[in-house]
Amino acid sequence: MPNLFSPYTLKGVTLRNRIAMSPMTMYRSQDGLMNDFHMMLLGSRAAGGFGLVFPEQLAITADGRTSVTCAGIYDDAQLDGLSRATAMIKSMGAVPAIQLGHTGRKGSSLKPWEGGAQLSPDHPDGWQVTGPSAIPYGGKHTLPVHPLSRAEIKQLHKDYASAAKRAHQAGFEWLELHFAHGYLGASFFSPLANQRTDEYGGSAENRLRFHLETLDAVREVWPERFPLTIRLGSDDLHKDGIQFDDAIVAVAAMKAHGVDLADLSLGFNTDDMCERPFNQLAFMVERGSRLRREVNIPVGVSWNLGVPALANRVIEEGAIDLVFLGRPALSNPHWPVWAARELQHVAPFSLLPQDWSFWLDSHRAHDAALGWPEVGSPTS
């Protein structure tokens, strides 16, 4: 049986283990550019043993960012920083992945620690937000939403394809489309945000049309040997929104349009969520396992999987294929090695690049002096 540290192959790409660093928006960019901060963040996690490493969601257009300090892939000038990042990730033994997205009606915002308020289009750091319908998200996002025309939707498909071309040019080998968390794709799928009366609204089939046409546009330019995956908002946690049964049908349809793996999440299409599960350990695993079984597609999930024994068990049991870690990857750049020691892996430092592992394996002093918490200690 595979475990957390088993290699994983999808299409023509093999990960050294089943541990992925999830995209986390860091608000450190200017003009959508990646910089030395991103090199530090991504390189250290690749060197720390993660098998798959994502930067933050990269916006396909300037107005697809959350804020003016978010990264993008809508301009050729951004290729240099992206290429530096992928080269660093590969040199440390990991696979560089990219998540493409558009924040839709949740964009044009301040940083969350600055209050996260939405900025009006006449603000120097603001713009007109867009969505499937003229329905504001709510909460701190109350400004008018421009409903996209058919022509604007078609242009967005072209923007996704252009971003995918740049991703390939920059050296990424795994591509994910972000259709979750109330961003543009999630808004099209959810009846809470989409009240269109044309072919992009109404029935579940119509509300999924944006996704399928986006996938077709990207699949046409993204190399077949590299995985094409999606992150899907699989449940709105609202009685009038998307239910998980809808997600099962949606992923099956997207699989037919070239999706190789589903990365599941839920919620955040509205502030009015009920029965929030976010403080429960591994709460997405049961849903992911059901999707994997019923659609026969590889599945990864995140949310509260930072306990090594738990992360390992859901892989060993065959519930999911990949474990995605967001905040655990921020709190511990060497989480995979720490997990390997906790789980008594026979060669935990083998997860690291050879030069690092050589010096750690040849340590000749007391184990406690090496700088790693002892296995099973209160600090581990």
Buried (B, 14 or more C-beta within 10 A) or exposed (E): EEBBBBEBEBBEBEBBBBBBBBBBBBBBBEEBBBBEEBBEBBBBBBBBBBBBBBBBBBBBBBBBBBBBBBBBBBBEEBBEBBBBBBBBBBEBBBBBBBBBBBBBBBBBBBBEEEEBBBBEEEEEEBBBBBBBBEBBBBEBBEBEBBBBEEEEBEEBBEBBBBBBBBBBEBBBBBBBBBBBBBBBBBBBBBBBBBEBEEEBBBEBEBBBBBBBBBBBBBBEBBEEEBBBBBBBBBBBBBEEBBBBEBBBBBBBBBBEBBBBBBBBBBBBBBEBBEEEBEEEEBBBBBBBBBBBEEBEBBBBBBBBBBBBEBBBBBBEEEBBBBBBBBEBBBEBBBBBBBBBBBBEBEEBBBBBBEEBBEEBEEEEEEEEEEEBBEEEEEEE
